[in-house]
Amino acid sequence: MCIRDREHIDKVKKYLLMLDLIVNCPERYESGKQAEHIVFSQPGMRYAIAKALVYSLMQDAYFASIPEADKAYITGKILDDVKGRMLEDIVLLEVRKTAPSTMEAFKFKFDTGGEFDMVIYDEKENCCEIFEIKHSKEAVPQQYRHLIDKQKCAQTEHRYGPITEKFVLYRGGSQEIDGIQYQNVEEYLQSLA
């Protein structure tokens, strides 16, 4: 990428930030580094972009030649993935907006792979809560595999103090499974206000 392109990108990003259309919610890594994580404050924008890309894909000659069932599966997976990322961004953004100044909310990624969709770190109490955020109505053990990973939890506690709660936020009913709090995401967001 040439310098001029970078300057244009930086200028567009600056304008979008000034208009509150995007927010930087940094990602943190086990190694200590941080990376920029841009979140659309208007999640419908991301979905509209994804739908436009799916429409563009539908116009592709090769894609048009595959069976209808495969097309439906592929486009459905793309849009479901986008909905999942949108939900993660919505929750992270809302928590960051409502959290007191002594708390931080961020995505935490592990160098060996995997992540917690959100960590809420209480600087004052030196403790944290860890979250997986799922765009699903079903509760299945695969959703909380990272929350029960002893090594990932130990690495998180080393940096952010004891883990006080483990949550899966999802679209189903609130319940507890294997010591993991499953909470309805809508109820969780309403409790932030």
N, C-alpha and C positions, 0 to 999 in steps of 0.2 A: 504494500500500500504506500503510495507516495505521500509526501508531507502535505500537499494541498488537499488530498482526500481526507487525511486525518484532521486537518483544520476544519473542513466542512462538517465532518462527523461531530467534532467537539462543539461546533457552533449550534448544530441542530440539537444536540444533547442539552446544551446550555438553555436553549429556548424551551425545550420540553420540560426541563426542571423548573424554569421560571413560571411556566404555565401550570405547574403541579400535575402534569400528565404522567411523569415518571418520577420514581423515588429510588435512591440508591440504598439498598438494604444489603450491606456487605456480607459475603460468605466468609466464614472462618475455617481454617484448616488445622488439623491435628499438629502439623509442623509449626504452627504459629503465624503463617502468612495469612493475608486477607486478599480477597478478590472482589472486584465490583460485581454486584448483582442488581441489575436494573429491573424494577418492578413497575408495571403499568398501574397507575392509580385508578385508571378506568379500565377494568378487566375486559369489558366488552370490546375494546380495541384489539386486544390479543386474539379474541375469538373471531372477530371480523377478518383479521389478517389471515388466520388459519383457514377460515372458510374460503377466502379468496385464493389461497394457495391450493386448497383441495379442488376448487373449480378449475384452476389452471392445470392441475394434474389430470383432471377429467378430459381436458382438451388434447392431451398428449396422445399421439397415434399408437404407440405401444400400449399404453394403459387402456385405450379404447378396445384393444384386441383381446384383452384377458376376460375370463368369465365374469359375469355380473356378480356372482357370489363373492369372488375374490376382490372385486372392486369395492363392494359394500363393506367387506371385512377390513380392507386397508384404510378406506376413508373413515370408517367407524373408529378404528384404532387411533388414527391421527387425531381426530376430534376428541376422543376420550382422554388421550394423553394431554392435550391442550387444556381440557377442563380440569384435569388433576393438577396441572401446574398453576392454572388460574386460582384454584382453591388454595393451594399452598401460598401463593402470593397475597391473596386477599387476607388470609389469617395473619401472615407475617406483618403485613402492612398495618392492619388494625391493632395488633398487639403493640407494635412499635409506636403507633400514634397515642395509645392510651396508657402505656407503661410509665410508671413514675421514673424520675431521673436516676434513681439508684438501680434500675433494672435495664437490661439490654436483651433484645430478641434478635436472633440471627440463625441462619442455616449453618450447620457444622458438618464439614466433610472430613472423612478419614483418608489418610494417605494410602491405606491398603484397600480402599474401596468402601462404598457405603456412606451413608450420611444420616443425620437426624434432620428431619425437615425443619424443625425449629427447636432451639434451646432458649430458654428464658433464664438468664443469669442475674441473680440478685447480688449485686456488689456489696451491699451493706451486710447481709447475712452470710455471704460467701457460700451460696448454695445454688442449685439449679433444678429446673424441670426440663424433661426431654419429651419431644413430640414426634409422632408420625402423623401425617395428614393425608387422608385417602378420600378420593371421590368415589365412594362406594357405600352401598347400604348394608353390605355383608361384612360380618366380622369373621376373619380367618387368621390362623396363627402366622401365616406368611407376612401379614401386615406389621407385626411387632417383633420380627426376628432381630432387628438391630437393637431394639429396646432391651432385649434380654441377653444380648451378646456381652459376656463378662469383660472381654478385653476392651470393647468400645466404651462400655460404661466406666471402666477403670481409667481409661485415657481422658474421658470427659471429666470425671471427678478430680483427676490430677490437676486439670486446668481451671475448673469452675466450682470446685467444692462438692460436697455430697449431693447426690441426686435425691430430691425429696419426693418427686412424683414422676410417673411415666404414663403418658397418654397416647391414645390413638384417637384423633379427631376424624369422624366420618359422618355419613349421612343417615346412619341407622340410629336405633335407640341406645340410650346411655346404659352401661352395664360394666361389670368387672369380669375379666377373663384372665386367669393365671396371674393375678396380681397387677394386671395392666388395666388402667381406667380407660374404657371406651366411652367417649363422650360425643353426643350429637354436636356437630360443628355449628349449627345454627344456634343452639342453646349456649354453646361456648362463646360465640361472638356476641350474643345478647348480654351475656354476663360481664362483658368488658365495659359496657356503657355505664 
